[in-house]
Amino acid sequence: MTPEPKSWSDAAGAEHVGALVQSYKNNDVIECGACEFKHLVPIPTDEELAEAYESEYYAEEKPHYFDRHREDLDWWNLAYGDRYDALEEHLGPDRRTLLDIGSGPGFFLLHGKERGWQVRGIEPSGQAAAHSRGLGLEVENAFYSSDTATGLGRYDAINMSEVLEHIPDPAAFLSLIHDHLEDEGLLCVVVPNDFNPFQVVLRDSMDFEPWWVGPHHVNYFDFESLTGLFERSGFEVVHTEATFPIDMFLLMGDNYIGNDDVGRIAHGRRKTFESNLAAGGRNDLKRDLYRRLSEMGLGREIVLVGRKR
């Protein structure tokens, strides 16, 4: 039976209509015909999100994030290197300015700075911004918005990792970024690949609850819908990649949902796999694998790089 369409009108009067694809813990997700991607209804207000991310996000949602990021920093730097490699592949050698939106604790910026890039960040969490400044980085403690974008200047590249899924109006956000990128500049976006085929099997055939649905994640993208959003926002997608499909550990019986010890073991295996390929001089093999996974809609995250048209 086809689900009944669900509709909701936002504060601006725009109507969001689509089939209900998931209802979990008082969170309803629709396949929105107007937006052309899945998102929560109702969409949280800017004020509700500001309250969450300015103060409570790292303390309540990710209490171990900073410590574990430091613990995993060698592995993170491999991932950061992949991202800078992708940017440098599509930029001229004299174009090395970057803004990181939602720059978190600053390690991505630090990697770029050590690589020779001129970097700057903007981060709503006071805790994360202070940590970044302690690393000697220039980071504004604010949300990226029409009020703050002009003062930040223009950049050859803008990075945004694990941010767009939280934004109430992603199309307007990408349009704002487009306006403040240099001509033919690059936008790199990383978002969760939710409702991916592995997750759907876990939910529909193995009695897993849809743990990825929650109030902090407003939008739910796949490779096709994020590519479409890029194109409608004035970007040509020049690079597509996935990240390690860690959901497959769940399919193999290692249930890390709600079990931090099992989760750290699964994450450690991922790190070992990727680190050994890099140590063996075959990081190219890993990246080719992840590009091929993206063609299948698999991978825990989506990595897209778009060039400003």
URTANOR-V185159 format. One record per helix or strand of 2 or more residues. SS is the DSSP state (H for helix, E for strand). FROM is the first residue (numbers start at 1). LEN is the number of residues. If there is no record, write none. Layout:
# URTANOR-V185159
SS/FROM/LEN
SS/FROM/LEN
This chain:
# URTANOR-V185159
E/5/5
E/15/10
E/27/6
E/37/5
H/46/16
H/65/7
H/73/17
E/97/5
H/107/9
E/118/5
H/126/9
E/139/2
H/146/7
E/155/7
H/164/3
H/170/10
E/181/13
H/197/9
E/219/3
H/223/10
E/235/8
H/248/4
H/260/20
H/283/13
E/301/8
